[in-house]
């Protein structure tokens, strides 16, 4: 009887391991029929230093207006290497005349991106008068 109980416990443990898997990668799922369409912008408003540029690429830049009339920007980054990279980023904002608008939102922000990870960095303009932006990406490794 004791051996039977031991066999049942071992079988249950083996079944649990088989169902959950050991060290399996995390899968992500997203809707194939996307309701929200990106407004991707092809431009040169993203500046990346050469060290970071060797490993992390800009996939795209998406812009939109908030209901309050503020420019919203989202930049997708892709780490093409297997190792983690630390970096700093800074959004700078400009008015319709191309003059830089100073704001606390323009502070340098530390971030990291894991190996083979896709990541978004985003910001919203500090005032409705901001019509353009520049993103600086600086390697912190």
C-alpha positions in Angstrom: 0.0 0.0 0.0 2.9 2.3 0.9 4.5 1.7 -2.5 1.2 2.4 -4.3 0.8 5.7 -2.5 4.4 6.6 -3.5 3.7 5.6 -7.1 0.6 7.8 -7.2 2.5 10.8 -5.8 5.4 10.4 -8.3 2.9 10.0 -11.2 1.1 13.2 -10.1 4.4 15.1 -9.9 5.4 13.9 -13.4 2.1 14.9 -14.8 2.4 18.4 -13.3 5.8 18.8 -14.8 4.6 17.6 -18.2 1.7 20.0 -18.2 3.6 23.1 -17.0 6.9 22.4 -18.7 10.3 23.3 -17.4 11.8 26.6 -18.5 9.5 27.0 -21.5 9.6 30.4 -23.1 6.7 32.9 -22.5 4.5 33.2 -25.6 2.5 36.4 -26.3 -0.8 36.6 -28.1 -2.2 39.6 -29.9 -5.4 40.2 -31.9 -4.9 39.4 -35.6 -7.7 41.8 -36.6 -6.4 45.0 -35.1 -9.0 47.7 -34.4 -6.4 50.4 -33.6 -4.2 51.2 -36.5 -0.8 52.7 -36.0 0.1 56.0 -37.6 3.8 55.1 -38.4 6.0 58.0 -39.3 9.1 57.6 -41.5 11.5 60.3 -40.3 14.8 61.2 -38.8 13.6 62.6 -35.5 15.2 59.7 -33.5 18.9 60.0 -32.8 20.8 57.0 -31.4 24.5 56.9 -30.5 26.7 54.4 -32.5 27.2 52.1 -29.5 23.5 51.5 -28.9 22.7 51.5 -32.6 24.8 48.4 -33.1 22.4 46.4 -31.0 19.1 48.2 -30.7 17.1 49.3 -33.8 14.2 51.6 -34.2 11.3 49.6 -35.6 8.9 52.5 -36.0 7.6 55.8 -34.7 3.9 56.2 -34.0 2.2 59.6 -33.4 -1.3 60.6 -32.4 -3.2 63.5 -30.9 -4.7 63.1 -27.4 -8.3 64.2 -26.8 -6.9 67.3 -25.1 -4.9 68.3 -28.3 -1.5 67.1 -27.1 0.9 65.3 -29.5 1.6 61.8 -28.3 4.6 59.8 -29.5 5.5 56.1 -29.2 8.7 54.7 -30.5 9.2 50.9 -30.8 12.7 49.6 -30.3 14.0 46.1 -31.0 17.1 44.6 -29.3 18.8 42.4 -32.0 21.4 41.0 -29.6 21.0 38.3 -27.0 22.2 40.5 -24.2 20.4 43.1 -22.1 21.3 46.8 -22.9 20.8 49.8 -20.6 20.2 53.1 -22.2 18.9 56.6 -21.5 16.3 58.4 -23.6 15.1 61.9 -23.8 12.2 63.5 -25.7 12.7 67.1 -26.8 9.6 69.1 -27.8 9.4 71.9 -30.4 6.7 74.5 -31.3 5.3 75.3 -34.7 8.3 77.6 -35.3 10.8 75.0 -34.5 11.7 76.5 -31.2 12.5 74.1 -28.4 10.0 74.0 -25.6 11.6 73.5 -22.2 9.8 71.1 -19.8 10.3 68.8 -17.0 9.0 66.1 -19.3 12.2 66.5 -21.3 14.3 64.9 -18.5 16.7 62.0 -19.3 15.0 58.7 -18.4 17.0 55.5 -17.8 15.7 52.3 -19.3 16.8 48.8 -20.3 15.9 46.3 -23.0 16.3 42.6 -22.7 17.9 40.4 -25.4 15.7 39.9 -28.4 13.0 42.1 -26.7 10.8 44.6 -28.4 10.0 47.7 -26.2 8.1 51.0 -26.5 9.3 54.3 -25.2 6.7 57.0 -25.2 5.9 60.6 -24.2 3.2 63.2 -24.5 3.9 66.8 -25.3 3.8 69.2 -22.4 1.6 71.8 -24.1 -0.8 71.9 -27.1 1.7 74.3 -28.7 4.2 71.5 -29.2 4.0 70.3 -32.8 7.2 68.3 -33.2 9.7 66.3 -31.2 13.1 64.7 -31.2 14.1 61.5 -29.3 17.6 60.9 -28.2 18.8 57.4 -27.3 22.1 57.2 -25.4 23.9 53.9 -24.5 24.4 53.5 -20.8 26.5 50.3 -20.9 
